[in-house]
Amino acid sequence: MADDGQRPDPLEPNTTMCSELSTSHDLPSGNPPASTLEQSSLDIPPYILNPAEEGPQYALLLRDWIAEELQADAPSPLRVSLALGAVEAAFTAADGALLPARDLPALVATRAKIFQAWVSDVLLPRLESAQTPREKVQAAAASVWTMLAAGSYSKDVLHAQHLHSFVALLTSCGGVKSAAKRQLDCAGVVITVYAACKVLAARHGHADLCGVRVQVSEDHCWLSLDGSGRRDAAVELTTSNAALRGLAPGAEAWSGWLYAGGRAHTLTQRQVIASLVVSMDPTVVNGRAKRVSGPLAGLQLLLLRQLQAAEVAMYPAAVCALAAVQQERLDSALEKALERGQGVAAFCAQFEREIAMAESSLEGAIYACAGAPPRSGLGKMRVADQSAELQASDWILEAGDASWNWYPFSCYAEASLGYVEAMAGADGCALRENVPSHFQLGLCALAAGGRVLAKYRHAPTDDQLYKDIDELLRTVRSAADAAVLHVEASALLTPLAVEHLLRFLDGLCLYYSGKPRPATWVATLLKVLASATPETRQTGASRAAAAMQSPTMRASMGLWRELKPRLLKPLFEAGESEGEGARRVKRARVVD
């Protein structure tokens, strides 16, 4: 089996590295754990994994290994990262070849020995002059980078986020000529250095590395020397500037979205195990064509659900990943059910239950980020009275004020609006009556996300945030377009819905203060608002007026009733001042 679809898979140990290494207690034995494979049973819904395929066998094995690590006193990412990387490589190989699940334990055991030998034979000698934990982490990062092709780091490279990818570089013995084959992404570099620190602390006497922890934001990860979350303890590992590698991030960068405003989540050792599952990528590339490996996506969903049951392993980003993967699988399964025309009503009920579960989990993620328990549930918005709608709206907007994390709100909006798009077109489905309430839920989460955006200022490193906002606004538009074909527009575009859209637009204007604003986003929101009546838009704008903070939105409050683009668009295309005395500069339009 080729480990990445292109290189031979060296099952034999590297004799230079492994000659003096014997199997130890922290290595997989080469045999499946007790009660796995044939001995275990696993209830797998068919829309998650096809029982006729190899996926369920991998699921049984990985489930037990993850459970073992979560129960360990000091969980190690080594075995799980190697195993997940090998399974991902198998399911995403262009040639379609699969590594049999029964061969996985021996492969993981061999590669774990190779990694530990690299730590003892290559990395350990480089620590002789390192005195502080930062110097040691810096040396480990430098050793990892020497294995990569010059300038080869890319956070968007596929299938390079696990230790499996790094050990593949070690076993290639210099035979890899293509720079594309000698890459790791951000997670790949960080988890490799983190795992090396764990080995150094446990096996080589470097106890001062025991406190090293992984920190994650919404699009980045790095190490913390002591788990405090302070900037002076942070270690940046993935900058392309070697002189800055191993140092703490700069103060300005630390306050931006990429570093969660200095409030990034510090993972526990068990949450690191969850992060490995979160980072799985089911994308299969064959030339210019891309598709998703259904079995791998199903496997990821199954493992994330296992981790959700073990509450100590989950953290907000993991909950968001679970909701996103679950929705993708549900959408695909519902689409097939609608095409067949069989059992649609029953599947719609299942869809409702699954989305409700996702919304409930995401509510927990929202309040984990906000640092306060929920006072009430967003589910109350499903009650058909205005007071319940307002109470739920206040609930989530308060969370947006307290949070520095965009993705929980974005994922909540995607889940709710995904329900709208799916159920609105499901003919004969009694659940269509819930479409307006889910539409309100989605826009409410969008407005709260705008509160999060308002805390930041756009930076060139925020490209992933741009993509997420763009995708979410497309979802808003498509959900609205689908719903108005089956539901009265007055039930969807209520004054509260208009207020939510304007609150989000206000946050967007603040985020882009002093920077060009994407004209396509403004155009999308204007098209959605066009479905509301002038009276509804005026009422919604009046309700939102007191909350508006950006100069652009304050200046626009009298224009939403008539919704004339020729009057509104110049406001958003022109520059606005940030603070008194700032120079007004005309901003260029930004188009896709």
ABEGO torsion letter per residue (X at the ends): XBAAGABBBBABBBAAAAAABBBBAABBAGBBBBGBEAABBBBBBAAABBAABAAAAAAAAAAAAAAAAAABABBBAAAAAAAAAAAAAAAABAAGBBBBAAAAAAAAAAAAAAAAAAAAAAAAAAAAABABAAAAAAAAAAAAAAABBBGABBAABBGAABAAAAAAAAAAGGABABAAABBBBAAAAAAAAAAAAAAAAAAAGBAAAAABBBBBBAABBBBBAAGAGBAAABBBAABABAAABGBBBBAAAAABAAAGGGABBBBBAAAAAAAAAAABBABBBBEABBBBBAAAAAAAAAAAAAAAABAAABBAAAAAAAAAAAAAAAAAAAAAAAAAGBGAAAAAAAAAAAAAAAAAAAAAAAAAAAGBBBABBAAAAABBBAAAAAAAAAAAAAAAAABABAAAAAAAAAAAAAAAAAAAABBGBAAAAAAAAAAAAAAAAAAAAAAAAAABBBBAAAAAAAAAAAAAAAAAAAAAAAAAAABBAAAABBAAAAAAAAAAAAAAAAAABGBBBBAAAAAAAAAAAAABBAAAAAAAAAAAAAABABAAAAAAAAAAAAGBAAAAAAAAABBBBBEBGBBBBBBBBBBX
